[in-house]
Amino acid sequence: MNSLFYGVRSNTRRFVVLLLLSLLAMIVDHRQHHLDQVRSTLLSAAYPLQYMADLPFRLWSAASSALAGRQQLLEQNRMMSEEIAALRRRQFRFDTLVAENARLSELLDSVSEATVPGRYLIARVLKISINPDAELIQIAKGRTDGIYSGQPLLDAYGIVGQVTQVGNASSQAMLITDRRHSIPLRINRTGVLTIGVGTGADQKLELPYLPNHVNLQEGDLLVTSGLGGTFPEGYPVASITHLSKDSTEQFARVTATPLARIDRIHEVLLVWPNPPPVRAEIEEPAHPSPEHAG
Amino acid sequence: MPDSLLPWSRGMLAIAASVAAAFLVSALPWPAALAPYQPLWVAMVLIYWCLATPHIIGVGVAWLCGLLSDVVQGVLLGQHALSYALVAWLTLLLYQRIRLFPPLQQAATVFLLLSLNQAVQYLVLTVQGDSPSLWEYWLPALTSALLWPWLFLFLRYFRRRTHR
């Protein structure tokens, strides 16, 4: 019987230590990002399991492509050609808007980032479940491919999210629809700046900071404003789908639906915004600047 | 460490394999509508081994598995670590009794343990300002409990095959 009591006491001792360690870890992880290296290592360790969970779907896709009959292939071919044509039209229109935007910015003498990305990378999205309570995806590119934390992801139709954890060969990204995510936006038609917050499982964005009298209508396009440096400026994000202005409330209730195919992401485009986003670290000056008297 | 009749390496490998399998199964994609019903595989497997081999699996292993879960699920480091360690600790406190429960009572105990697991995480999320608003947040404890009798039988069969 002695050994049983000993077991209980040592277990309890161990538990108390681990309890305190957990609290410490939570505090450190919440405030700073000192634990990023730990996360990165653990994420890399978990990757083989995630890869295996994704494998059935990959094999199934590969097998069904290999076994597809001629008719099916012709049909797929036709659909993809249509999609390419549609994307080309959008791209052309988008290029035009970018050019016009640049001209107008020059006229206004304001700083405008070049919105055409120099470097980009296409990443496959692993078909796995990460967290039923959050909107996260896992992509098959990591540090070895140059991925960095905070890097924006897009699909053919708009902004998808940003990278949150980088492992060796895979990374985790948060979608713009995650409850914890907010993205700086600009109403394309009027130029008004605002913020879009994710709603979670609904897969929509909420715009909680627009005053009641705001000039807005359903169908308005929202683009990235580039503020904060994470997302490059001028990329399509969402369109307004619901708007209710109650004169008794200070803010309007606005909901927007992301343009990106959030529920059907297979591949994403990772971009390196040009110039690289400004990090919040401020360097100490080498010499203190001379004081000016008077 | 009390004397053990189990061949260490094979038994440990079996436990490790079952935990890895639990992580794998929890990573399998579910249709969006069914996602809230996903059982807490890793937690259940940890509870089983705490009951069956309390001298091998304890709060430390549960804590590490929780830490791994935190990273894989993209949440605050320490969230699952704390809740899994707590569940393991409670299981170890009462393992002799829980072992002898009939299946229904065991499933009810598992339901309570996993509800506590969800509650601890709910607290951590609330402190961060991110409390889950859907009632579906509490479902995994229920579906896990319903699944428990079968998982118990399966793991017991597995244990008897691998721990001579």
Interface residues (C-beta under 8 A of the other chain):
Chain A: S3 L4 G7 V8 N11 T12 R14 F15 L18 L19 L21 S22 L23 L24 A25 M26 V28 D29 H30 L35 V38 R39 L42 L43 A45 A46 L49 Q50 M52 A53 D54 P56 F57 K127 I128 S129 I130 N131 P132 D133 A134 L136 T164 Q165 Q172 M174 R179 R180 G200 A201 D263
Chain B: P2 A20 F23 L24 V25 S26 A27 L28 P29 W30 A32 A35 P36 Q38 P54 H55 G58 V59 G60 W63 L67 L68 V71 V72 Q73 G74 V75 L76 L77 G78 Q79 A81 L82 A85 L86 W89 L92 L93 Q96 V124 Q128 D130 P132 S133 L134 Y137 P140
